[in-house]
């Protein structure tokens, strides 16, 4: 089981990075300042659940969109890689001073789940991963990885008060830059894979 387990863990870490936790955390902290502990946990649960459901639907059925619109997997890899790179650049330019507007009503789906947790770049990457899964085992690895990544987001949001006290604005900005570096590396690999597929 070492192989499948390590694959699930590795994929979940990649997916977690794609969900840009610093951006979600920053928006969550700003939008829930007036919430009590119970309300914050409820929002965190709904946000992570929405991220998981959206991710699974796109992972399992996103490949049908390739047939519907008539573009290739390699073309989508390149496009999603470019979007991911732009997300990485935005995170690298985040100095922690960005102030997120307070949203009235339920903020768990919009803007926390979409477009922060599952933005254009992460949606593209999840669809590419789903289309690349060759069998049931690959699909299962992807679903379990999405579950772990969404669980990680839930845990992070539940610990938001403590994280905010420890990191402050500067710490969150540094975390954003580290996440941006990781996303840039993933984006480069996705684009390289797509270009290689076109050249074959």
C-alpha positions in Angstrom: 0.0 0.0 0.0 3.0 2.3 0.2 2.7 3.1 -3.5 -1.0 4.2 -3.5 -0.7 5.9 -0.2 2.3 7.9 -1.2 0.6 8.8 -4.5 -2.6 10.0 -2.6 -0.5 12.1 -0.2 1.6 13.6 -3.0 -1.4 14.4 -5.1 -3.3 15.9 -2.2 -0.4 18.2 -1.3 -0.3 19.4 -4.9 -4.0 20.0 -5.0 -3.9 21.8 -1.6 -1.3 24.2 -3.0 -3.5 24.7 -6.1 -6.3 25.8 -3.8 -4.1 28.8 -2.7 -4.6 28.4 1.0 -3.0 31.9 1.9 -5.6 33.6 -0.3 -8.5 31.7 1.2 -7.2 32.2 4.7 -6.7 35.9 4.2 -10.3 36.3 2.8 -11.7 34.1 5.6 -10.0 36.1 8.3 -11.2 39.4 6.9 -14.8 38.3 6.2 -15.4 36.5 9.5 -14.1 39.1 11.9 -17.5 39.6 13.5 -18.3 35.9 13.6 -18.2 33.8 16.7 -16.4 30.5 16.9 -19.4 28.4 16.0 -20.2 30.5 12.9 -16.6 30.3 11.8 -16.5 26.5 12.0 -19.8 26.4 10.0 -18.4 28.6 7.3 -15.2 26.5 7.2 -17.1 23.3 6.9 -19.3 24.6 4.1 -16.4 26.1 2.2 -14.3 22.9 2.3 -17.4 20.8 1.4 -18.1 23.0 -1.6 -14.5 22.8 -2.7 -14.6 19.0 -2.5 -17.8 18.7 -4.4 -16.8 21.1 -7.2 -13.4 19.4 -7.5 -14.9 15.9 -7.7 -17.5 16.9 -10.3 -14.8 18.5 -12.5 -12.3 15.6 -11.9 -14.8 12.9 -12.9 -16.7 14.7 -15.6 -14.4 17.5 -16.8 -13.1 15.3 -19.6 -16.5 15.4 -21.3 -15.9 19.1 -21.8 -13.0 18.3 -24.1 -15.3 16.3 -26.4 -18.0 19.0 -26.2 -15.7 21.9 -27.2 -13.4 19.9 -29.4 -10.0 20.8 -27.9 -7.2 18.4 -26.9 -5.9 17.6 -23.5 -2.5 19.1 -24.3 -4.1 22.4 -25.3 -5.9 22.5 -22.0 -2.7 21.6 -20.2 -1.0 24.6 -21.7 -4.0 27.0 -21.0 -4.4 25.9 -17.4 -0.6 26.0 -16.9 -0.6 29.7 -18.0 -3.5 30.5 -15.7 -1.7 28.7 -12.9 1.4 30.7 -13.6 -0.6 34.0 -13.4 -2.0 32.9 -10.0 1.6 32.2 -8.8 2.7 35.7 -10.0 -0.3 37.2 -8.1 0.7 35.4 -4.9 4.3 36.4 -5.3 3.2 40.1 -5.5 1.0 39.8 -2.4 2.5 41.8 0.4 -0.2 41.1 2.9 -1.8 44.5 2.6 -4.7 43.4 0.4 -8.0 44.1 2.1 -10.9 41.8 1.1 -14.3 43.3 1.0 -16.7 42.1 3.6 -19.5 40.1 2.0 -23.0 40.0 3.2 -24.8 36.7 3.6 -23.2 33.3 3.0 -19.6 33.7 2.0 -18.7 30.0 2.0 -19.3 29.2 -1.6 -18.6 32.7 -3.1 -16.0 34.0 -2.7 -14.2 31.4 -0.5 -14.9 28.2 -2.5 -15.1 30.0 -5.9 -13.0 31.7 -7.1 -10.5 31.6 -4.3 -10.3 27.9 -3.4 -11.3 26.6 -6.9 -10.2 29.3 -9.2 -9.5 29.1 -13.0 -6.1 27.7 -12.5 -7.0 25.0 -9.9 -10.2 24.1 -11.9 -8.0 23.6 -15.0 -5.4 21.5 -13.2 -8.1 19.3 -11.7 -9.8 18.7 -15.1 -6.4 17.8 -16.6 -5.7 15.3 -13.8 -9.2 13.8 -14.2 -8.8 13.4 -18.0 -5.3 11.9 -17.4 -6.6 9.2 -15.0 -6.5 5.9 -17.0 -8.5 3.6 -14.7 -10.6 3.3 -11.6 -7.5 3.3 -9.4 -6.5 6.6 -10.8 -9.9 8.0 -10.3 -10.0 6.8 -6.7 -6.6 8.3 -6.0 -7.8 11.7 -7.3 -11.1 11.6 -5.3 -9.2 10.7 -2.1 -6.6 13.4 -2.8 -9.4 16.0 -3.2 -10.9 14.8 0.1 -7.6 15.2 1.9 -6.9 18.6 0.4 -10.4 19.8 1.2 -9.9 18.5 4.8 -6.7 20.4 5.0 -8.5 23.6 4.0 -11.1 22.9 6.7 -8.4 22.4 9.3 -6.6 25.6 8.2 -9.8 27.7 8.4 -10.7 26.3 11.8 -7.3 27.3 13.1 -7.6 30.8 11.4 -7.6 32.7 14.7 -4.4 31.1 15.9 -2.7 31.4 12.5 -3.6 35.1 12.3 -2.1 35.7 15.8 1.1 33.7 15.0 1.8 34.9 11.4 0.3 38.4 11.4 0.0 40.1 8.1 3.7 39.7 7.2 3.7 36.0 7.9 0.7 35.4 5.7 2.4 37.4 2.9 5.5 35.2 3.2 3.3 32.1 3.1 1.7 33.5 -0.1 5.1 33.9 -1.7 6.1 30.3 -0.8 2.9 29.0 -2.2 3.5 31.1 -5.4 6.9 29.5 -5.9 5.3 26.0 -5.6 2.5 26.9 -8.0 5.0 28.3 -10.5 6.9 25.0 -10.5 3.7 23.1 -11.0 2.6 25.4 -13.8 6.0 25.0 -15.6 5.6 21.2 -15.5 2.0 21.3 -16.8 3.0 23.6 -19.7 6.0 21.5 -20.5 3.9 18.3 -20.6 1.4 20.0 -22.9 4.1 21.3 -25.3 5.8 17.9 -25.3 2.5 16.3 -26.2 2.0 18.7 -29.2 5.5 18.1 -30.5 5.1 14.3 -30.5 
